[in-house]
Amino acid sequence: MPPWKGNINELLSEEQLKAIEEALAGAPDGIVIDKRGMRLNRYPGLLSDLNGEGEPIKVIASERPVTENGLVLISNAPIPEIQRAMLVIRTGDDFKQQIEGRTLPSRPGKREEDSDTNTVFYYSVFEPVGRGGLG
């Protein structure tokens, strides 16, 4: 499948476009919802290699802005590149979600609020494959 080139008509049917136009008909002209600066949700989770290599890694999975794919993984341990990964996150008290995907190799870093400590965090990107994800 070729990459999307930004034409909304490729994604939505005529019926869907009409329903959107009708729903927005009463909205004031020029209304914009600015989500910059909004706090992104974070979920505790475990990252596993589906090829069975190593123990699961404890992570915090953070949502990314809608313009970026996947989740940011934060861990106290380095996260390797994993081609077949399973991320299990807790999105509610009694609800766990499993997402299959791949991870990029992590890089170390410190948050500003941790500058007074020796704590180093590792950051990676988890890219869901197939139908997984939070949406």
Buried (B, 14 or more C-beta within 10 A) or exposed (E): EEEEEEEEEEEEEEEEEEEEEEEEEEEEEEEEEEEEEEEEEBBEBBBBBEEEEEEEBEBBBBBBEEEEEBBBBBBEEEBBEBEBBBBBBBEEEEEEBEBBBBBBEBEEEEEEEEEEEEEEBBBBBBBBEEEBBEE
